[in-house]
Amino acid sequence: MFTQYILAGDGGVFTIAVVLILFALGAMVFLFRRTLLHMLMGVELMLNAVNLNLLFFSRLYQNHDGQILSLMIFVVAACEVAVGIAIIVHLYKRTGSIGVENYTEERG
Amino acid sequence: MSELFFDPAFLLGELGLAALIVVLTLADAFRKPLYQLFNGTTQLSELEYRNRQAGWLTGIGFVIVAALFIYTNKLTGGEPAILLHNSLKAGGGLLIGKLVILIAGILTLLLSIRYTSIESIPGIDYYLLLCFSLLGALTLIAAENFIMLFLALEMMSIPIYAMVGLKRYNPRSDESAIKYLLLGGFSSGFLLLGISFLYGATGSLVISDVLTSLSFPTIELATPQALFGALGLIFLFIGLAFKVSLVPFHAWTPDVYEGAATPITAFMSVAVKLSAFAVILKIFAGSTSFGGFDSILVGMLGFFALITVMYGNSVAIVQTNVKRMLAYSSIAHAGYMALAIAPMTHTVDAAKAVLFYGIGYVAMNMLAFGVLIYLTRQNHYCETLDDLKGVARKFPGAAAMMTIAMFSLAGIPPAVGFVGKIQIFMQLINAHMYITAVIALLFSFVALYFYINVLVVMYMKEPDTDKTIESSHQFPVWVAMAASALLIILLGILPTPLLNWSQQWASILF
């Protein structure tokens, strides 16, 4: 069953390719965009790629574990963004910018 | 091992900690009347008074939780059980792990009571976040299911992101907080991608089911299942390697350790690292062999662990800030712990060596950071080597404590660090990885230099005259330091009980 799904039909290869491309895009946004909000968005994109993967496999195996995990990921990502935005707002108040090039207090 | 849906008798400790969180929240809500009610005679400022009140409240709570853990063990006869539909394991050797993490929490609390007032950190927020993080760590080491594992890992990490940023008036603090948060999120992305591929390979999210149904045929990665399994394990390892800061995923460690409040640094470096290592042991070094994939894992783990030891120990030499130096030393220690499982022997002994080292590391790192906290005063951060100049003359006790900590970190007998290192190297020698063992040993001699350098500065340099620190009464910090020093020496001379305990904890992972 497995090999057929992945190799022959039902868009298996396509879905996984999309997942990997989305994940890589998220990682690249994180690594190459030099503002904190963009980096946070890159992380979100990575998590959403994972959600897509989980949903695909959840349908493939006809069980709900993957869907439950992806719901949990939404919740945790929201918590992370809440803490992240709070810290970014505080940084913005102090320095007047959210570009990473301003945060060089620590080096080495 | 029995399978139950839900039996509160097994989770009394965790439930107690959750109740403590509610009590602390209520205490915060009623802080004004409580302050007026109890502040009849003291001369303290409101913040300091509230911090002390919150500290003692949390302390009493932690002691009750520890008692509940021991009572749970009595109540259930020490038999392990799996709860909540394959979500959590409880009982058995996990008691040791939970108590160790709770003790790390109690030591952090003792170190924080005065420090929060010095840094004007609001105590209740701080202790609440500490409780949440502890609850996450306690759940993480018991997780039997990837959903629970992910939730517990984030429950442990997210409060720490906030705690790192609590020194709001210090520019380095929020900078390290955002660095930790972003890199933590990045690493959980990798962890989740790994989990999703493991789910894709096996169709289950229960860790034991995933591990037993992963199969790697002799022609590796020939089937999609083997490919997904391999990708899953590698991404999962990357995600966890971020948490324990193995090179090349270590970049956040020195910055975050330097910018965070010192007690939080101590907590991060022991509790987070130990529980993340418990997860690595369960997945990678547990009883299930990965067949043909094992040889790839041996190469990967061995390489990462060895460059971690080399990098951590060599970069620590040039540091002038003691907190940064300890951060690089903690990177190196993570490398030693990873070396013990690098042969992928899947034996209890390897897991035992890692857990023994981790438990010993709790005591030594708490002591080293405890001395820095003891020497911190209002408007005087004791962080650089210059700040430590000639401290031995004025504070002989603190200098003696630092000596014990540094000897143990360097692995000099009779401290517990020495026994831990022997355990690690025995694993390598048993697996005939002689070259790795020799390189790791050479770099632990390199490490002697920067550990001893701290002592040289403390005992032999003249103190700067403009930087005199007045002595002050710090009972809780002394209790924490004395307890850790006692543990280091006692467990170094008589390691048998700790070896038995780590054996019990390791056997529950199998």
Interface residues (C-beta under 8 A of the other chain):
Chain A: F2 T3 I6 L7 F23 G26 A27 F30 L36 M39 L40 G42 V43 M46 L47 A49 V50 N53 L54 F56 F57 L60 Y61 N63 D65 G66 I68 L69 M72 I73 V76 C79 E80 V83 G84 A86 I87 I88 H90 L91 R94 Y103 E105 E106 G108
Chain B: F146 I147 F150 L151 E154 I158 Y161 A162 G165 R168 P171 R172 D174 E175 S176 A177 I178 K179 L181 L182 G184 G185 F186 S188 G189 L192 L193 I195 S196 F197 Y199 G200 G203 S204 L205 T223 P224 Q225 P254 D255 E258 G259 Q319 R324
